[in-house]
């Protein structure tokens, strides 16, 4: 499948008590996931509260994860921004920091046509000349990267390597794979079925917390043991379902990581809400049962 595949957590961005990026805790999350056998990281994306980070924080995160990973896992650094110039500057920094690849949402808020979006990716990719992954997240950006749009990007962007597919059109996983793109499924529940139609792996937030469950899916599937892979997928899905019943996405991920690793990942950045004391207690109890 190539250099980019497997279990790739969309890593959380921990905050300190003042709401600033907590690099010390971030490095511990990276080390924990590498020890669990993940293949890479999707950095400062949706799970990492991307649009709530300033550019200085994005650059600090890029430098920290490259230094902590030290080549043991691929670093795919998100550089998406509403303006092409800002995204290109973040891409330049990611390359200087030593990231293995870039990922980037399409320009959002204002509606852009396919040519505008393809040109945006051409400029951003050219600023770093690293492998580029398109971030197909229409639920947040309002833009769905269709196969037709992707063909335009592919024609114009020689660095294009693949995408994270977080759109509802599941069948497009197969279409993108047939376009010789490395397609990560962006839904932890669908890792196994997506791989059976050509996905190269999974990128999602829950992989941060219980990475070994998704590594088990990957290992069994690559070994040709579909029955074991199905059992591993069911176990992973049920595990995160038990956790997610306790609160919102970012708050649950951070509280669960805090409970599992004995660290303080802080709260989501406002306007995200922290878990309540009762929710935190429930998450801690659930984690104790799962691990």
Order of alpha helices (4+ residues) and beta strands (2+ residues): beta-alpha-beta-alpha-beta-alpha-beta-alpha-beta-alpha-alpha-beta-alpha-beta-alpha-beta-alpha-alpha-alpha-alpha
